């Protein structure tokens, strides 16, 4: 009975996402035609993500280790266990000048297609050419004052409960090359509310707890420090997960 209720809740969540997106789509589409309006697309995405979750009793509680100066540009790196992590990121980033880097398959998803054709950056991690182009676009975005949100594991873990996978090097090399600070983010329990897409284990109402760590400056680092930076961010998130 419990799993049936969880799956019913997941279907309600999917319906909520779909209906609220459909209502938002005309305005999103009109704004997305001009890159100068991307900040408004992100504003609407933030509201849409909150409303579509709140309608089925899912909320986000964000705690910050230290206040974040959102007038600066960052690379934001979070662990990834749930589709809710995307909504959570829209709630914690207080600047409207941001974009996601995500898997190329999102270009073919009804909900995410518009964003990844305009604001966000798709990447095929199996293709070196695609990865190069994606990180070149990310570099341009960062240089223009747009923060980039990346899930450095590259995918949601197959294990349930999820484990923390090794991180890819790309975001950390990019941060050092451009001297952009990295913000580690720990998604503490989104998988307990909704794991992956929710279709296998369902979902439930609840509060997703997100912890935003102090930014790590990269101005004094060289590319030789990229692996150490990667491992440091991984350790920060892993230690936070272990002591929750």
C-alpha positions in Angstrom: 0.0 0.0 0.0 2.8 2.4 0.9 4.5 2.0 -2.5 1.2 2.5 -4.3 0.6 5.8 -2.4 4.1 6.9 -3.2 3.6 6.1 -6.9 0.3 7.9 -6.9 2.0 11.0 -5.4 4.7 10.8 -8.1 2.1 10.9 -10.8 0.5 13.9 -9.1 3.8 15.6 -9.0 4.5 14.9 -12.7 1.0 16.2 -13.5 1.7 19.3 -11.4 4.9 19.9 -13.3 3.3 19.4 -16.7 0.2 21.6 -16.0 2.1 24.5 -14.5 4.7 24.3 -17.3 2.0 24.4 -19.9 0.5 27.5 -18.3 3.9 29.1 -18.2 5.0 28.1 -21.7 3.6 31.0 -23.8 5.4 33.6 -21.7 8.6 31.4 -21.4 8.6 30.9 -25.2 8.2 34.6 -25.9 11.0 35.6 -23.5 13.3 32.8 -24.6 13.5 34.2 -28.2 15.9 37.0 -27.0 19.0 36.2 -24.9 18.6 39.6 -23.2 15.4 38.1 -21.6 17.1 35.0 -20.2 17.1 36.5 -16.7 13.3 36.6 -16.8 13.2 33.1 -18.1 15.1 32.1 -14.9 12.8 34.1 -12.7 9.8 32.3 -14.1 11.6 28.9 -13.9 12.2 29.6 -10.2 8.5 30.4 -9.5 7.3 27.5 -11.6 9.7 25.0 -9.8 8.4 26.2 -6.4 4.7 26.2 -7.3 4.8 22.8 -9.1 6.4 21.2 -6.0 4.4 23.1 -3.4 1.1 21.9 -5.0 2.0 18.3 -4.0 3.5 19.2 -0.6 7.2 19.3 -1.6 9.2 22.3 -0.2 12.9 23.3 -0.1 14.8 24.4 3.0 18.2 26.0 2.1 20.9 26.7 4.7 24.0 28.7 3.9 27.3 28.2 5.6 28.0 31.8 5.0 26.1 34.6 3.1 26.7 34.4 -0.6 27.5 37.6 -2.6 25.3 36.8 -5.6 26.7 39.8 -7.5 29.7 37.6 -8.3 29.9 34.8 -10.8 30.2 31.2 -9.6 30.4 27.6 -10.7 27.9 25.7 -8.5 28.6 22.0 -7.9 26.1 19.7 -6.2 25.6 16.0 -5.8 22.7 14.6 -7.7 20.2 12.0 -6.6 16.8 13.4 -7.7 15.1 15.4 -10.4 14.1 17.6 -7.5 17.8 18.8 -7.3 17.2 20.9 -10.4 14.2 22.7 -8.7 16.3 23.0 -5.5 19.1 24.8 -7.4 16.6 27.3 -8.8 15.6 28.2 -5.3 19.1 28.6 -3.8 20.7 30.6 -6.5 19.5 34.2 -5.9 20.9 35.6 -9.1 18.8 35.4 -12.2 22.0 35.3 -14.3 22.6 31.5 -14.2 22.3 28.4 -16.4 22.5 24.7 -16.0 24.9 22.3 -17.8 23.1 18.9 -18.3 23.0 15.8 -20.4 22.1 16.1 -24.1 19.0 13.9 -23.7 17.3 16.9 -22.0 17.0 18.5 -25.4 14.4 15.8 -26.2 12.4 16.2 -23.0 9.1 18.1 -23.3 9.7 20.0 -20.1 13.4 20.8 -20.4 13.7 21.2 -24.2 13.0 25.0 -24.2 15.6 25.7 -21.5 18.3 23.6 -23.1 17.7 25.1 -26.5 18.1 28.6 -25.1 19.3 29.3 -21.5 21.1 26.1 -20.5 24.0 24.1 -22.0 23.5 20.5 -23.2 26.5 18.1 -23.2 27.1 14.6 -24.4 29.8 13.4 -22.0 30.6 10.5 -24.3 31.8 12.8 -27.0 35.0 14.8 -26.7 33.8 17.3 -29.3 30.4 17.8 -27.5 32.2 18.2 -24.2 34.6 20.7 -25.6 31.8 22.8 -27.2 29.8 22.7 -24.0 32.6 23.8 -21.8 33.5 26.5 -24.3 29.9 27.8 -24.0 30.1 27.6 -20.2 33.4 29.6 -20.4 31.6 32.3 -22.4 28.7 32.3 -20.0 31.0 32.7 -17.0 33.0 35.4 -18.7 29.7 37.3 -19.3 28.7 37.1 -15.7 26.4 34.1 -15.8 26.9 31.5 -13.1 26.9 27.9 -14.2 25.2 25.0 -12.2 26.9 21.6 -12.8 26.3 18.2 -11.3 29.9 16.9 -11.5 28.9 13.2 -11.0 27.5 13.4 -14.5 24.4 11.4 -13.7 22.2 10.2 -10.9 23.6 7.1 -9.2 22.0 3.8 -10.1 22.2 2.5 -6.5 19.3 3.0 -4.1 20.0 4.4 -1.6 22.3 6.5 -3.8 26.1 6.7 -3.3 28.3 9.7 -4.1 30.1 9.0 -7.4 33.5 10.4 -8.4 33.4 13.9 -9.9 34.4 14.8 -13.5 37.4 17.2 -13.9 35.8 19.7 -16.3 34.1 22.1 -13.8 37.2 22.4 -11.7 39.6 23.1 -14.6 37.2 25.7 -15.9 37.0 27.4 -12.5 40.8 27.7 -12.3 41.2 28.8 -15.9 38.7 31.7 -15.4 39.5 32.3 -11.7 35.9 31.8 -10.8 34.9 30.6 -7.2 33.2 27.3 -6.8 30.3 26.8 -4.4 29.9 23.2 -3.2 26.2 22.3 -2.5 25.0 19.2 -0.6 21.6 17.9 -1.5 20.9 16.0 1.8 17.7 14.2 1.3 16.0 14.9 -2.0 16.3 11.2 -2.9 14.2 10.3 0.1 11.4 12.6 -1.2 11.8 11.5 -4.8 14.7 9.3 -6.1 15.8 9.8 -9.7 12.6 10.4 -11.7 10.4 8.9 -8.9 8.9 6.3 -11.3 10.4 3.3 -9.6 10.0 4.1 -5.9 7.5 6.9 -6.1 7.6 10.1 -4.1 6.1 11.7 -1.0 5.4 15.2 0.5 8.3 16.6 2.5 11.0 19.1 2.9 14.2 18.8 0.7 17.1 20.0 2.8 19.9 21.7 0.9 23.2 22.9 2.4 25.2 25.6 0.6 28.9 25.6 1.5 31.2 28.6 1.6 32.6 29.5 -1.8 36.1 28.2 -2.6 38.3 30.8 -4.2 40.4 29.7 -7.2 42.4 32.9 -8.0 45.6 31.6 -6.5 45.3 28.1 -8.1 46.9 26.7 -11.3 45.7 23.9 -13.5 48.0 21.6 -11.6 45.7 22.1 -8.6 42.5 21.0 -10.5 42.5 17.4 -9.2 43.1 18.6 -5.6 40.2 21.1 -6.0 37.9 18.4 -7.4 38.8 16.1 -4.5 38.3 18.8 -2.0 34.8 19.6 -3.2 34.0 15.9 -3.3 35.2 15.5 0.3 33.2 18.5 1.5 30.0 17.1 0.1 30.7 13.5 1.2 31.5 14.6 4.8 28.3 16.6 5.0 26.3 13.6 3.7 27.9 11.3 6.2 27.1 13.5 9.2 23.5 14.4 8.4 
